[in-house]
Amino acid sequence: MVIFEGARMNERLAETPMPSLVRDLFAEWFQHFIKCIPLHRPVVVFMDSHVSHITPEILSKVSDNGVHLVAFQSHTTHLLQPLDVGVYRPLKKDWKKEVDKILT
């Protein structure tokens, strides 16, 4: 699943061979996550505490599938995730360059 930054979709992306767009991104990702994790449970998921991630649907799926959510306090994920600086930032930067190449 590729998550693009920003509230509005770039219409030119619709012209590319991208899969369909998803409205409730976290719920869609979480459903995929449950299908992909091993049957050995419980599983712990560390995540940010964005309000859109905690819904009755998600809480039900968490409970039904042996998943424990650990949410980082708001505005602290940059301190708690050292991979953001060393791995994800360069990866996102390079990914953005490649997407920009496609769109230009």
C-alpha positions in Angstrom: 0.0 0.0 0.0 1.4 3.4 -1.0 0.3 6.4 1.1 0.6 9.7 -0.5 1.0 12.9 1.5 -1.7 15.5 1.3 -5.4 15.9 1.6 -6.1 16.1 -2.2 -5.4 13.5 -4.7 -3.4 14.5 -7.8 -5.6 13.8 -10.7 -2.7 12.7 -12.9 -2.1 9.7 -10.6 -5.5 8.3 -11.8 -3.8 8.0 -15.2 -1.1 5.7 -13.9 -1.5 2.0 -13.2 -2.2 2.5 -9.5 -4.6 0.3 -7.6 -7.9 1.8 -6.4 -7.9 4.5 -3.8 -9.0 3.9 -0.3 -11.1 6.2 1.9 -10.4 4.7 5.3 -6.7 4.0 4.9 -5.9 2.7 8.3 -8.8 0.3 8.4 -7.8 -1.1 4.9 -4.2 -1.4 6.0 -5.1 -3.1 9.3 -7.3 -5.7 7.5 -4.4 -6.5 5.2 -2.0 -6.6 8.2 -4.3 -9.2 10.0 -4.2 -11.4 6.9 -0.4 -11.3 6.7 0.7 -11.8 10.3 1.5 -15.3 11.6 -1.2 -17.2 13.4 0.9 -17.2 16.6 -0.7 -14.5 18.8 -0.7 -12.1 20.5 0.9 -9.6 18.2 1.9 -6.1 19.3 1.5 -3.1 17.0 3.3 0.1 17.8 1.6 3.1 16.1 1.0 6.8 16.3 -2.1 8.0 18.2 -3.9 9.7 15.4 -7.6 9.8 16.3 -8.6 8.3 12.9 -6.8 5.1 13.7 -8.9 4.3 16.8 -12.4 3.4 15.7 -15.0 0.9 17.0 -14.3 -1.2 13.9 -10.6 -1.3 14.5 -11.0 -2.0 18.3 -13.3 -4.9 17.4 -10.7 -6.3 14.9 -7.9 -5.8 17.5 -9.9 -7.8 20.1 -11.0 -10.5 17.7 -7.5 -11.1 16.2 -5.2 -11.2 19.2 -3.6 -7.9 18.5 -2.4 -5.4 21.1 -2.1 -1.7 20.1 0.5 0.5 21.7 0.0 4.1 20.6 2.7 6.7 21.0 1.8 9.9 22.7 0.9 12.7 20.3 3.8 14.6 18.7 6.4 12.1 20.0 6.8 9.6 17.2 9.8 11.5 15.8 11.6 10.9 19.1 10.5 7.3 19.5 11.2 6.1 15.9 14.9 6.5 15.1 14.3 4.8 11.7 12.4 7.9 10.6 15.7 9.8 10.2 18.0 7.1 9.0 15.8 5.0 6.8 12.3 6.3 6.1 13.2 9.9 5.3 15.7 9.0 2.5 13.3 6.3 1.3 10.4 8.8 1.1 12.6 11.4 -0.6 13.7 8.9 -3.3 10.1 7.6 -3.7 8.8 11.2 -4.1 11.5 11.8 -6.8 10.3 8.7 -8.7 6.6 9.7 -8.5 7.5 13.2 -9.6 9.3 11.7 -12.7 6.1 9.8 -13.6 3.9 12.8 -13.2 6.1 15.2 -15.2 
